[in-house]
Amino acid sequence: MAVFETLISVTIISLVSFSGLLVLALREKQLKAIILELVAFAVGALLGSVFLHILPEVSEELGFGLLVGLLLLGGFLLGFIMEKFIHWHHCHGHHCDHGEVGGKEAEKKHLAMHAKPFALVNIFGDSIHNFIDGVLIAAAYMTSTSVGVATTVAVLLHEIPQEIGDFAVLIHAGWSRWKALMMNFASALTAILGAGITLLVGVEFKEYVPYVMPVAAGLFIYLAASDLVPELHKETKLGRGVAQLLAVVAGIAVMSLFLLFE
């Protein structure tokens, strides 16, 4: 078993979460000017990950039958339940109705106190995804070093644009830059957890991965369609709308390019 090589690889994958530093380098005014385009890029990267990588891989393992459909829907509903719970937790004991007099001011104060719930949905979904990556990398190294390296490179390439998009989503949700960076890194550490469990339990653990991947895909679809796309619709200027569409397409295009390395 290539324990050392596996741990080095998943550590590198975890450090990719600091790709958000590229966004962090922007001044606040510059970041505010392009944040919705970055969120749109995240939508494309999430959907590209689901429909170009996760579901085709699951289909090869399990086919695309009733079970996969139910797991996909389960992931979507899990996102809904999580966000409902977070809304309830934030508003329990507080007045969260923004429809009264001074509603906009009340909403601003509320958002200042609590980041938008989809930030936590994003972190949870990304944690599952990173955990799966760790399992796959460990299983690949247990097959051979060359397969492990190839798998690491493939994961690394598609993680970079997704991590940049994730960071932008957390910033847009209302988190500070430092908190977004640290929480994104914390979610990335689940790759090490996934690899560690696989190394301890054995390569057979990989057999359960196809059943978890549709759940992660359902969460990503929920996040993109239910949370992020409505955020984009708040911008009504035609020019910004076109820019957002191009950013979504760019996110999908970037994820499609990585099919060449798989």
FENJOCOR-V265586 format. One record per run of one state. SS is the DSSP state (a for helix, b for strand, c for the rest). FROM is the first residue (numbers start at 1). LEN is the number of residues. If there is no record, write none. Layout:
SS&FROM&LEN + SS&FROM&LEN
This chain:
c&1&2 + a&3&22 + c&25&3 + a&28&35 + c&63&3 + a&66&26 + c&92&11 + a&103&11 + c&114&4 + a&118&26 + c&144&1 + a&145&28 + c&173&4 + a&177&12 + c&189&1 + a&190&12 + c&202&1 + a&203&30 + c&233&5 + a&238&24 + c&262&1
